[in-house]
Amino acid sequence: MNWDRIEGNWKQLKGRVQAQWGKLTDDDLDVINGKQEQLAGVLQERYGMAKDEAEKQVKEWQSKSQDSWFN
């Protein structure tokens, strides 16, 4: 799924993001607001991971996202 679709449906996907990365708070999710770079940045902060690792995890999550998530 392309990131524009994820960003446009961010409110629906917050729970799935929080299920994937449990350390993210509601405030974090509001700050991220569907922005891919913001998500990677917050992952770096919360999990102490390198930028490359954070971006890799975001891309992997994106590749697993499905249209059925919007039903």
mmJSON file of the N, C-alpha and C atoms, coordinates in Angstrom:
{"data_MODEL":{"atom_site":{
"group_PDB":["ATOM","ATOM","ATOM","ATOM","ATOM","ATOM","ATOM","ATOM","ATOM","ATOM","ATOM","ATOM","ATOM","ATOM","ATOM","ATOM","ATOM","ATOM","ATOM","ATOM","ATOM","ATOM","ATOM","ATOM","ATOM","ATOM","ATOM","ATOM","ATOM","ATOM","ATOM","ATOM","ATOM","ATOM","ATOM","ATOM","ATOM","ATOM","ATOM","ATOM","ATOM","ATOM","ATOM","ATOM","ATOM","ATOM","ATOM","ATOM","ATOM","ATOM","ATOM","ATOM","ATOM","ATOM","ATOM","ATOM","ATOM","ATOM","ATOM","ATOM","ATOM","ATOM","ATOM","ATOM","ATOM","ATOM","ATOM","ATOM","ATOM","ATOM","ATOM","ATOM","ATOM","ATOM","ATOM","ATOM","ATOM","ATOM","ATOM","ATOM","ATOM","ATOM","ATOM","ATOM","ATOM","ATOM","ATOM","ATOM","ATOM","ATOM","ATOM","ATOM","ATOM","ATOM","ATOM","ATOM","ATOM","ATOM","ATOM","ATOM","ATOM","ATOM","ATOM","ATOM","ATOM","ATOM","ATOM","ATOM","ATOM","ATOM","ATOM","ATOM","ATOM","ATOM","ATOM","ATOM","ATOM","ATOM","ATOM","ATOM","ATOM","ATOM","ATOM","ATOM","ATOM","ATOM","ATOM","ATOM","ATOM","ATOM","ATOM","ATOM","ATOM","ATOM","ATOM","ATOM","ATOM","ATOM","ATOM","ATOM","ATOM","ATOM","ATOM","ATOM","ATOM","ATOM","ATOM","ATOM","ATOM","ATOM","ATOM","ATOM","ATOM","ATOM","ATOM","ATOM","ATOM","ATOM","ATOM","ATOM","ATOM","ATOM","ATOM","ATOM","ATOM","ATOM","ATOM","ATOM","ATOM","ATOM","ATOM","ATOM","ATOM","ATOM","ATOM","ATOM","ATOM","ATOM","ATOM","ATOM","ATOM","ATOM","ATOM","ATOM","ATOM","ATOM","ATOM","ATOM","ATOM","ATOM","ATOM","ATOM","ATOM","ATOM","ATOM","ATOM","ATOM","ATOM","ATOM","ATOM","ATOM","ATOM","ATOM","ATOM","ATOM","ATOM","ATOM","ATOM","ATOM","ATOM","ATOM","ATOM","ATOM"],
"id":[1,2,3,4,5,6,7,8,9,10,11,12,13,14,15,16,17,18,19,20,21,22,23,24,25,26,27,28,29,30,31,32,33,34,35,36,37,38,39,40,41,42,43,44,45,46,47,48,49,50,51,52,53,54,55,56,57,58,59,60,61,62,63,64,65,66,67,68,69,70,71,72,73,74,75,76,77,78,79,80,81,82,83,84,85,86,87,88,89,90,91,92,93,94,95,96,97,98,99,100,101,102,103,104,105,106,107,108,109,110,111,112,113,114,115,116,117,118,119,120,121,122,123,124,125,126,127,128,129,130,131,132,133,134,135,136,137,138,139,140,141,142,143,144,145,146,147,148,149,150,151,152,153,154,155,156,157,158,159,160,161,162,163,164,165,166,167,168,169,170,171,172,173,174,175,176,177,178,179,180,181,182,183,184,185,186,187,188,189,190,191,192,193,194,195,196,197,198,199,200,201,202,203,204,205,206,207,208,209,210,211,212,213],
"type_symbol":["N","C","C","N","C","C","N","C","C","N","C","C","N","C","C","N","C","C","N","C","C","N","C","C","N","C","C","N","C","C","N","C","C","N","C","C","N","C","C","N","C","C","N","C","C","N","C","C","N","C","C","N","C","C","N","C","C","N","C","C","N","C","C","N","C","C","N","C","C","N","C","C","N","C","C","N","C","C","N","C","C","N","C","C","N","C","C","N","C","C","N","C","C","N","C","C","N","C","C","N","C","C","N","C","C","N","C","C","N","C","C","N","C","C","N","C","C","N","C","C","N","C","C","N","C","C","N","C","C","N","C","C","N","C","C","N","C","C","N","C","C","N","C","C","N","C","C","N","C","C","N","C","C","N","C","C","N","C","C","N","C","C","N","C","C","N","C","C","N","C","C","N","C","C","N","C","C","N","C","C","N","C","C","N","C","C","N","C","C","N","C","C","N","C","C","N","C","C","N","C","C","N","C","C","N","C","C","N","C","C","N","C","C"],
"label_atom_id":["N","CA","C","N","CA","C","N","CA","C","N","CA","C","N","CA","C","N","CA","C","N","CA","C","N","CA","C","N","CA","C","N","CA","C","N","CA","C","N","CA","C","N","CA","C","N","CA","C","N","CA","C","N","CA","C","N","CA","C","N","CA","C","N","CA","C","N","CA","C","N","CA","C","N","CA","C","N","CA","C","N","CA","C","N","CA","C","N","CA","C","N","CA","C","N","CA","C","N","CA","C","N","CA","C","N","CA","C","N","CA","C","N","CA","C","N","CA","C","N","CA","C","N","CA","C","N","CA","C","N","CA","C","N","CA","C","N","CA","C","N","CA","C","N","CA","C","N","CA","C","N","CA","C","N","CA","C","N","CA","C","N","CA","C","N","CA","C","N","CA","C","N","CA","C","N","CA","C","N","CA","C","N","CA","C","N","CA","C","N","CA","C","N","CA","C","N","CA","C","N","CA","C","N","CA","C","N","CA","C","N","CA","C","N","CA","C","N","CA","C","N","CA","C","N","CA","C","N","CA","C","N","CA","C","N","CA","C","N","CA","C","N","CA","C","N","CA","C"],
"label_alt_id":[null,null,null,null,null,null,null,null,null,null,null,null,null,null,null,null,null,null,null,null,null,null,null,null,null,null,null,null,null,null,null,null,null,null,null,null,null,null,null,null,null,null,null,null,null,null,null,null,null,null,null,null,null,null,null,null,null,null,null,null,null,null,null,null,null,null,null,null,null,null,null,null,null,null,null,null,null,null,null,null,null,null,null,null,null,null,null,null,null,null,null,null,null,null,null,null,null,null,null,null,null,null,null,null,null,null,null,null,null,null,null,null,null,null,null,null,null,null,null,null,null,null,null,null,null,null,null,null,null,null,null,null,null,null,null,null,null,null,null,null,null,null,null,null,null,null,null,null,null,null,null,null,null,null,null,null,null,null,null,null,null,null,null,null,null,null,null,null,null,null,null,null,null,null,null,null,null,null,null,null,null,null,null,null,null,null,null,null,null,null,null,null,null,null,null,null,null,null,null,null,null,null,null,null,null,null,null,null,null,null,null,null,null],
"label_comp_id":["MET","MET","MET","ASN","ASN","ASN","TRP","TRP","TRP","ASP","ASP","ASP","ARG","ARG","ARG","ILE","ILE","ILE","GLU","GLU","GLU","GLY","GLY","GLY","ASN","ASN","ASN","TRP","TRP","TRP","LYS","LYS","LYS","GLN","GLN","GLN","LEU","LEU","LEU","LYS","LYS","LYS","GLY","GLY","GLY","ARG","ARG","ARG","VAL","VAL","VAL","GLN","GLN","GLN","ALA","ALA","ALA","GLN","GLN","GLN","TRP","TRP","TRP","GLY","GLY","GLY","LYS","LYS","LYS","LEU","LEU","LEU","THR","THR","THR","ASP","ASP","ASP","ASP","ASP","ASP","ASP","ASP","ASP","LEU","LEU","LEU","ASP","ASP","ASP","VAL","VAL","VAL","ILE","ILE","ILE","ASN","ASN","ASN","GLY","GLY","GLY","LYS","LYS","LYS","GLN","GLN","GLN","GLU","GLU","GLU","GLN","GLN","GLN","LEU","LEU","LEU","ALA","ALA","ALA","GLY","GLY","GLY","VAL","VAL","VAL","LEU","LEU","LEU","GLN","GLN","GLN","GLU","GLU","GLU","ARG","ARG","ARG","TYR","TYR","TYR","GLY","GLY","GLY","MET","MET","MET","ALA","ALA","ALA","LYS","LYS","LYS","ASP","ASP","ASP","GLU","GLU","GLU","ALA","ALA","ALA","GLU","GLU","GLU","LYS","LYS","LYS","GLN","GLN","GLN","VAL","VAL","VAL","LYS","LYS","LYS","GLU","GLU","GLU","TRP","TRP","TRP","GLN","GLN","GLN","SER","SER","SER","LYS","LYS","LYS","SER","SER","SER","GLN","GLN","GLN","ASP","ASP","ASP","SER","SER","SER","TRP","TRP","TRP","PHE","PHE","PHE","ASN","ASN","ASN"],
"label_asym_id":["A","A","A","A","A","A","A","A","A","A","A","A","A","A","A","A","A","A","A","A","A","A","A","A","A","A","A","A","A","A","A","A","A","A","A","A","A","A","A","A","A","A","A","A","A","A","A","A","A","A","A","A","A","A","A","A","A","A","A","A","A","A","A","A","A","A","A","A","A","A","A","A","A","A","A","A","A","A","A","A","A","A","A","A","A","A","A","A","A","A","A","A","A","A","A","A","A","A","A","A","A","A","A","A","A","A","A","A","A","A","A","A","A","A","A","A","A","A","A","A","A","A","A","A","A","A","A","A","A","A","A","A","A","A","A","A","A","A","A","A","A","A","A","A","A","A","A","A","A","A","A","A","A","A","A","A","A","A","A","A","A","A","A","A","A","A","A","A","A","A","A","A","A","A","A","A","A","A","A","A","A","A","A","A","A","A","A","A","A","A","A","A","A","A","A","A","A","A","A","A","A","A","A","A","A","A","A","A","A","A","A","A","A"],
"label_entity_id":["1","1","1","1","1","1","1","1","1","1","1","1","1","1","1","1","1","1","1","1","1","1","1","1","1","1","1","1","1","1","1","1","1","1","1","1","1","1","1","1","1","1","1","1","1","1","1","1","1","1","1","1","1","1","1","1","1","1","1","1","1","1","1","1","1","1","1","1","1","1","1","1","1","1","1","1","1","1","1","1","1","1","1","1","1","1","1","1","1","1","1","1","1","1","1","1","1","1","1","1","1","1","1","1","1","1","1","1","1","1","1","1","1","1","1","1","1","1","1","1","1","1","1","1","1","1","1","1","1","1","1","1","1","1","1","1","1","1","1","1","1","1","1","1","1","1","1","1","1","1","1","1","1","1","1","1","1","1","1","1","1","1","1","1","1","1","1","1","1","1","1","1","1","1","1","1","1","1","1","1","1","1","1","1","1","1","1","1","1","1","1","1","1","1","1","1","1","1","1","1","1","1","1","1","1","1","1","1","1","1","1","1","1"],
"label_seq_id":[1,1,1,2,2,2,3,3,3,4,4,4,5,5,5,6,6,6,7,7,7,8,8,8,9,9,9,10,10,10,11,11,11,12,12,12,13,13,13,14,14,14,15,15,15,16,16,16,17,17,17,18,18,18,19,19,19,20,20,20,21,21,21,22,22,22,23,23,23,24,24,24,25,25,25,26,26,26,27,27,27,28,28,28,29,29,29,30,30,30,31,31,31,32,32,32,33,33,33,34,34,34,35,35,35,36,36,36,37,37,37,38,38,38,39,39,39,40,40,40,41,41,41,42,42,42,43,43,43,44,44,44,45,45,45,46,46,46,47,47,47,48,48,48,49,49,49,50,50,50,51,51,51,52,52,52,53,53,53,54,54,54,55,55,55,56,56,56,57,57,57,58,58,58,59,59,59,60,60,60,61,61,61,62,62,62,63,63,63,64,64,64,65,65,65,66,66,66,67,67,67,68,68,68,69,69,69,70,70,70,71,71,71],
"pdbx_PDB_ins_code":[null,null,null,null,null,null,null,null,null,null,null,null,null,null,null,null,null,null,null,null,null,null,null,null,null,null,null,null,null,null,null,null,null,null,null,null,null,null,null,null,null,null,null,null,null,null,null,null,null,null,null,null,null,null,null,null,null,null,null,null,null,null,null,null,null,null,null,null,null,null,null,null,null,null,null,null,null,null,null,null,null,null,null,null,null,null,null,null,null,null,null,null,null,null,null,null,null,null,null,null,null,null,null,null,null,null,null,null,null,null,null,null,null,null,null,null,null,null,null,null,null,null,null,null,null,null,null,null,null,null,null,null,null,null,null,null,null,null,null,null,null,null,null,null,null,null,null,null,null,null,null,null,null,null,null,null,null,null,null,null,null,null,null,null,null,null,null,null,null,null,null,null,null,null,null,null,null,null,null,null,null,null,null,null,null,null,null,null,null,null,null,null,null,null,null,null,null,null,null,null,null,null,null,null,null,null,null,null,null,null,null,null,null],
"Cartn_x":[0.854,0.0,0.901,0.504,1.344,1.121,2.125,2.082,0.998,0.645,-0.422,-1.731,-1.997,-3.221,-3.141,-1.971,-1.775,-1.97,-1.335,-1.449,-2.889,-3.6,-4.978,-5.936,-5.543,-6.388,-5.723,-4.905,-4.1,-4.933,-6.058,-6.87,-7.323,-7.621,-8.045,-6.887,-5.68,-4.52,-3.742,-4.079,-3.326,-3.223,-4.306,-4.296,-3.337,-3.271,-2.356,-0.908,-0.657,0.695,1.087,0.165,0.454,0.621,-0.089,0.086,1.481,1.973,3.301,4.399,4.224,5.231,4.562,4.517,3.772,4.264,5.48,6.0,5.474,4.839,4.318,3.076,3.043,1.911,0.892,-0.278,-1.284,-0.75,0.001,0.605,1.593,2.388,3.321,2.554,1.465,0.683,0.067,-0.318,-0.852,0.232,1.44,2.557,2.932,2.959,3.313,2.303,1.018,-0.069,0.056,0.519,0.584,1.829,2.74,3.957,5.009,5.469,6.418,7.719,8.272,9.529,9.354,8.201,7.923,7.858,7.221,7.126,8.52,9.361,10.727,11.479,11.297,11.98,11.543,10.243,9.734,10.19,10.255,10.76,12.204,12.995,14.379,14.432,13.603,13.596,13.116,11.995,11.377,12.153,12.734,13.382,14.911,15.44,16.891,17.545,16.835,17.38,17.988,18.841,19.458,18.419,18.706,17.788,17.5,18.529,18.345,17.416,17.576,16.725,15.281,15.086,13.734,13.054,13.763,13.204,12.905,13.754,13.537,12.26,12.078,10.875,9.61,9.67,8.509,8.181,9.192,8.962,8.4,8.888,8.367,6.904,6.574,5.19,4.304,4.806,4.054,3.789,4.781,4.617,3.607,3.391,2.418,1.011,0.896,-0.419,-1.323,-2.604,-3.563,-4.814,-5.454,-6.706,-7.775,-7.719,-8.746,-8.713,-7.631,-7.524,-8.533,-9.029,-9.929,-11.387,-11.686,-13.081,-13.71],
"Cartn_y":[-1.172,0.0,1.236,2.25,3.439,4.286,5.09,5.836,6.907,7.436,8.442,7.877,6.621,5.986,5.813,5.429,5.288,6.639,7.658,8.992,9.484,9.243,9.692,8.973,7.812,7.003,6.801,7.749,7.612,7.314,8.004,7.785,6.339,5.716,4.315,3.374,3.798,2.911,3.08,4.064,4.297,3.046,2.31,1.1,0.055,-0.067,-1.041,-0.614,0.687,1.193,0.944,1.218,1.015,-0.473,-1.341,-2.779,-3.226,-2.61,-2.948,-2.399,-1.16,-0.485,-0.003,-0.848,-0.602,0.546,0.997,2.111,3.47,3.506,4.772,5.174,6.416,6.938,7.56,7.858,8.569,9.913,10.577,11.858,11.675,10.605,10.309,10.148,9.396,9.133,10.403,11.312,12.601,13.433,13.395,14.144,13.558,12.247,11.57,11.916,11.871,12.272,11.697,10.446,9.78,10.05,10.825,11.17,10.079,9.538,8.428,8.812,9.97,10.398,10.648,11.183,11.411,10.086,9.1,7.787,7.221,7.265,6.75,7.517,8.828,9.638,9.298,9.114,8.774,7.364,6.46,5.12,5.182,6.034,6.21,6.654,7.623,8.156,7.132,6.487,5.58,4.281,3.795,2.488,2.577,3.768,3.933,3.231,3.192,2.507,3.514,3.011,3.837,4.242,5.327,5.835,4.77,4.081,3.05,1.943,1.526,0.467,0.938,2.167,2.707,2.772,3.269,3.364,1.979,1.005,-0.359,-0.93,-0.72,-1.237,-0.591,0.697,1.392,0.827,0.614,0.057,-1.359,-2.161,-3.515,-3.476,-2.587,-2.453,-2.003,-1.053,-0.564,-1.702,-2.541,-3.632,-4.668,-4.75,-5.698,-5.111,-3.799,-3.158,-3.678,-3.79,-4.398,-3.546,-3.673,-2.958,-3.352,-4.575,-5.04,-4.245,-3.56,-2.735,-1.588,-1.248,-0.099,-0.495,-1.759,-2.215,-2.155],
"Cartn_z":[0.0,0.0,0.0,-0.739,-0.766,0.485,0.807,2.055,2.041,0.894,0.826,1.374,1.094,1.599,3.117,3.606,5.05,5.726,5.18,5.766,5.765,4.683,4.569,5.507,5.973,6.863,8.225,8.621,9.828,11.071,11.212,12.415,12.524,11.396,11.39,11.7,11.406,11.523,12.817,13.625,14.857,15.719,15.846,16.664,16.135,14.816,14.218,14.413,14.345,14.575,16.031,16.939,18.355,18.682,17.976,18.177,17.731,16.671,16.146,17.043,17.487,18.306,19.589,20.577,21.804,22.658,22.443,23.246,22.771,21.625,21.11,21.897,22.3,23.059,22.109,22.643,21.838,21.378,22.244,21.859,20.71,20.768,19.668,18.364,18.421,17.212,16.662,17.55,17.101,16.429,16.987,16.406,15.04,14.948,13.692,12.606,12.956,12.062,10.647,10.576,9.278,8.465,8.983,8.236,8.431,7.334,7.359,8.072,7.752,8.374,9.871,10.248,11.669,12.421,11.83,12.459,12.691,11.68,11.824,12.913,12.959,13.97,15.385,15.58,16.91,17.301,16.341,16.639,17.112,16.481,16.909,18.372,18.712,20.073,21.09,20.821,21.795,21.972,20.886,20.931,20.885,20.724,20.69,19.512,18.403,17.228,16.252,15.394,14.361,13.324,12.634,11.613,10.556,10.103,9.073,9.547,10.798,11.342,11.458,11.92,12.045,10.684,9.688,8.341,7.775,8.067,7.607,8.223,9.523,10.183,9.627,9.356,8.792,7.413,6.593,5.255,5.331,6.269,6.432,6.862,7.793,8.236,7.074,6.302,5.145,4.155,3.928,2.96,3.446,4.762,5.323,5.391,5.199,5.303,4.19,4.513,3.59,3.454,2.3,2.079,3.084,3.568,4.522,5.819,6.096,7.301,7.297,6.125,5.997,5.985,6.123,6.09,7.456],
"occupancy":[1.0,1.0,1.0,1.0,1.0,1.0,1.0,1.0,1.0,1.0,1.0,1.0,1.0,1.0,1.0,1.0,1.0,1.0,1.0,1.0,1.0,1.0,1.0,1.0,1.0,1.0,1.0,1.0,1.0,1.0,1.0,1.0,1.0,1.0,1.0,1.0,1.0,1.0,1.0,1.0,1.0,1.0,1.0,1.0,1.0,1.0,1.0,1.0,1.0,1.0,1.0,1.0,1.0,1.0,1.0,1.0,1.0,1.0,1.0,1.0,1.0,1.0,1.0,1.0,1.0,1.0,1.0,1.0,1.0,1.0,1.0,1.0,1.0,1.0,1.0,1.0,1.0,1.0,1.0,1.0,1.0,1.0,1.0,1.0,1.0,1.0,1.0,1.0,1.0,1.0,1.0,1.0,1.0,1.0,1.0,1.0,1.0,1.0,1.0,1.0,1.0,1.0,1.0,1.0,1.0,1.0,1.0,1.0,1.0,1.0,1.0,1.0,1.0,1.0,1.0,1.0,1.0,1.0,1.0,1.0,1.0,1.0,1.0,1.0,1.0,1.0,1.0,1.0,1.0,1.0,1.0,1.0,1.0,1.0,1.0,1.0,1.0,1.0,1.0,1.0,1.0,1.0,1.0,1.0,1.0,1.0,1.0,1.0,1.0,1.0,1.0,1.0,1.0,1.0,1.0,1.0,1.0,1.0,1.0,1.0,1.0,1.0,1.0,1.0,1.0,1.0,1.0,1.0,1.0,1.0,1.0,1.0,1.0,1.0,1.0,1.0,1.0,1.0,1.0,1.0,1.0,1.0,1.0,1.0,1.0,1.0,1.0,1.0,1.0,1.0,1.0,1.0,1.0,1.0,1.0,1.0,1.0,1.0,1.0,1.0,1.0,1.0,1.0,1.0,1.0,1.0,1.0,1.0,1.0,1.0,1.0,1.0,1.0],
"B_iso_or_equiv":[0.0,0.0,0.0,0.0,0.0,0.0,0.0,0.0,0.0,0.0,0.0,0.0,0.0,0.0,0.0,0.0,0.0,0.0,0.0,0.0,0.0,0.0,0.0,0.0,0.0,0.0,0.0,0.0,0.0,0.0,0.0,0.0,0.0,0.0,0.0,0.0,0.0,0.0,0.0,0.0,0.0,0.0,0.0,0.0,0.0,0.0,0.0,0.0,0.0,0.0,0.0,0.0,0.0,0.0,0.0,0.0,0.0,0.0,0.0,0.0,0.0,0.0,0.0,0.0,0.0,0.0,0.0,0.0,0.0,0.0,0.0,0.0,0.0,0.0,0.0,0.0,0.0,0.0,0.0,0.0,0.0,0.0,0.0,0.0,0.0,0.0,0.0,0.0,0.0,0.0,0.0,0.0,0.0,0.0,0.0,0.0,0.0,0.0,0.0,0.0,0.0,0.0,0.0,0.0,0.0,0.0,0.0,0.0,0.0,0.0,0.0,0.0,0.0,0.0,0.0,0.0,0.0,0.0,0.0,0.0,0.0,0.0,0.0,0.0,0.0,0.0,0.0,0.0,0.0,0.0,0.0,0.0,0.0,0.0,0.0,0.0,0.0,0.0,0.0,0.0,0.0,0.0,0.0,0.0,0.0,0.0,0.0,0.0,0.0,0.0,0.0,0.0,0.0,0.0,0.0,0.0,0.0,0.0,0.0,0.0,0.0,0.0,0.0,0.0,0.0,0.0,0.0,0.0,0.0,0.0,0.0,0.0,0.0,0.0,0.0,0.0,0.0,0.0,0.0,0.0,0.0,0.0,0.0,0.0,0.0,0.0,0.0,0.0,0.0,0.0,0.0,0.0,0.0,0.0,0.0,0.0,0.0,0.0,0.0,0.0,0.0,0.0,0.0,0.0,0.0,0.0,0.0,0.0,0.0,0.0,0.0,0.0,0.0],
"pdbx_formal_charge":[null,null,null,null,null,null,null,null,null,null,null,null,null,null,null,null,null,null,null,null,null,null,null,null,null,null,null,null,null,null,null,null,null,null,null,null,null,null,null,null,null,null,null,null,null,null,null,null,null,null,null,null,null,null,null,null,null,null,null,null,null,null,null,null,null,null,null,null,null,null,null,null,null,null,null,null,null,null,null,null,null,null,null,null,null,null,null,null,null,null,null,null,null,null,null,null,null,null,null,null,null,null,null,null,null,null,null,null,null,null,null,null,null,null,null,null,null,null,null,null,null,null,null,null,null,null,null,null,null,null,null,null,null,null,null,null,null,null,null,null,null,null,null,null,null,null,null,null,null,null,null,null,null,null,null,null,null,null,null,null,null,null,null,null,null,null,null,null,null,null,null,null,null,null,null,null,null,null,null,null,null,null,null,null,null,null,null,null,null,null,null,null,null,null,null,null,null,null,null,null,null,null,null,null,null,null,null,null,null,null,null,null,null],
"auth_seq_id":[1,1,1,2,2,2,3,3,3,4,4,4,5,5,5,6,6,6,7,7,7,8,8,8,9,9,9,10,10,10,11,11,11,12,12,12,13,13,13,14,14,14,15,15,15,16,16,16,17,17,17,18,18,18,19,19,19,20,20,20,21,21,21,22,22,22,23,23,23,24,24,24,25,25,25,26,26,26,27,27,27,28,28,28,29,29,29,30,30,30,31,31,31,32,32,32,33,33,33,34,34,34,35,35,35,36,36,36,37,37,37,38,38,38,39,39,39,40,40,40,41,41,41,42,42,42,43,43,43,44,44,44,45,45,45,46,46,46,47,47,47,48,48,48,49,49,49,50,50,50,51,51,51,52,52,52,53,53,53,54,54,54,55,55,55,56,56,56,57,57,57,58,58,58,59,59,59,60,60,60,61,61,61,62,62,62,63,63,63,64,64,64,65,65,65,66,66,66,67,67,67,68,68,68,69,69,69,70,70,70,71,71,71],
"auth_comp_id":["MET","MET","MET","ASN","ASN","ASN","TRP","TRP","TRP","ASP","ASP","ASP","ARG","ARG","ARG","ILE","ILE","ILE","GLU","GLU","GLU","GLY","GLY","GLY","ASN","ASN","ASN","TRP","TRP","TRP","LYS","LYS","LYS","GLN","GLN","GLN","LEU","LEU","LEU","LYS","LYS","LYS","GLY","GLY","GLY","ARG","ARG","ARG","VAL","VAL","VAL","GLN","GLN","GLN","ALA","ALA","ALA","GLN","GLN","GLN","TRP","TRP","TRP","GLY","GLY","GLY","LYS","LYS","LYS","LEU","LEU","LEU","THR","THR","THR","ASP","ASP","ASP","ASP","ASP","ASP","ASP","ASP","ASP","LEU","LEU","LEU","ASP","ASP","ASP","VAL","VAL","VAL","ILE","ILE","ILE","ASN","ASN","ASN","GLY","GLY","GLY","LYS","LYS","LYS","GLN","GLN","GLN","GLU","GLU","GLU","GLN","GLN","GLN","LEU","LEU","LEU","ALA","ALA","ALA","GLY","GLY","GLY","VAL","VAL","VAL","LEU","LEU","LEU","GLN","GLN","GLN","GLU","GLU","GLU","ARG","ARG","ARG","TYR","TYR","TYR","GLY","GLY","GLY","MET","MET","MET","ALA","ALA","ALA","LYS","LYS","LYS","ASP","ASP","ASP","GLU","GLU","GLU","ALA","ALA","ALA","GLU","GLU","GLU","LYS","LYS","LYS","GLN","GLN","GLN","VAL","VAL","VAL","LYS","LYS","LYS","GLU","GLU","GLU","TRP","TRP","TRP","GLN","GLN","GLN","SER","SER","SER","LYS","LYS","LYS","SER","SER","SER","GLN","GLN","GLN","ASP","ASP","ASP","SER","SER","SER","TRP","TRP","TRP","PHE","PHE","PHE","ASN","ASN","ASN"],
"auth_asym_id":["A","A","A","A","A","A","A","A","A","A","A","A","A","A","A","A","A","A","A","A","A","A","A","A","A","A","A","A","A","A","A","A","A","A","A","A","A","A","A","A","A","A","A","A","A","A","A","A","A","A","A","A","A","A","A","A","A","A","A","A","A","A","A","A","A","A","A","A","A","A","A","A","A","A","A","A","A","A","A","A","A","A","A","A","A","A","A","A","A","A","A","A","A","A","A","A","A","A","A","A","A","A","A","A","A","A","A","A","A","A","A","A","A","A","A","A","A","A","A","A","A","A","A","A","A","A","A","A","A","A","A","A","A","A","A","A","A","A","A","A","A","A","A","A","A","A","A","A","A","A","A","A","A","A","A","A","A","A","A","A","A","A","A","A","A","A","A","A","A","A","A","A","A","A","A","A","A","A","A","A","A","A","A","A","A","A","A","A","A","A","A","A","A","A","A","A","A","A","A","A","A","A","A","A","A","A","A","A","A","A","A","A","A"],
"auth_atom_id":["N","CA","C","N","CA","C","N","CA","C","N","CA","C","N","CA","C","N","CA","C","N","CA","C","N","CA","C","N","CA","C","N","CA","C","N","CA","C","N","CA","C","N","CA","C","N","CA","C","N","CA","C","N","CA","C","N","CA","C","N","CA","C","N","CA","C","N","CA","C","N","CA","C","N","CA","C","N","CA","C","N","CA","C","N","CA","C","N","CA","C","N","CA","C","N","CA","C","N","CA","C","N","CA","C","N","CA","C","N","CA","C","N","CA","C","N","CA","C","N","CA","C","N","CA","C","N","CA","C","N","CA","C","N","CA","C","N","CA","C","N","CA","C","N","CA","C","N","CA","C","N","CA","C","N","CA","C","N","CA","C","N","CA","C","N","CA","C","N","CA","C","N","CA","C","N","CA","C","N","CA","C","N","CA","C","N","CA","C","N","CA","C","N","CA","C","N","CA","C","N","CA","C","N","CA","C","N","CA","C","N","CA","C","N","CA","C","N","CA","C","N","CA","C","N","CA","C","N","CA","C","N","CA","C","N","CA","C","N","CA","C","N","CA","C","N","CA","C"],
"pdbx_PDB_model_num":[1,1,1,1,1,1,1,1,1,1,1,1,1,1,1,1,1,1,1,1,1,1,1,1,1,1,1,1,1,1,1,1,1,1,1,1,1,1,1,1,1,1,1,1,1,1,1,1,1,1,1,1,1,1,1,1,1,1,1,1,1,1,1,1,1,1,1,1,1,1,1,1,1,1,1,1,1,1,1,1,1,1,1,1,1,1,1,1,1,1,1,1,1,1,1,1,1,1,1,1,1,1,1,1,1,1,1,1,1,1,1,1,1,1,1,1,1,1,1,1,1,1,1,1,1,1,1,1,1,1,1,1,1,1,1,1,1,1,1,1,1,1,1,1,1,1,1,1,1,1,1,1,1,1,1,1,1,1,1,1,1,1,1,1,1,1,1,1,1,1,1,1,1,1,1,1,1,1,1,1,1,1,1,1,1,1,1,1,1,1,1,1,1,1,1,1,1,1,1,1,1,1,1,1,1,1,1,1,1,1,1,1,1]
}}}
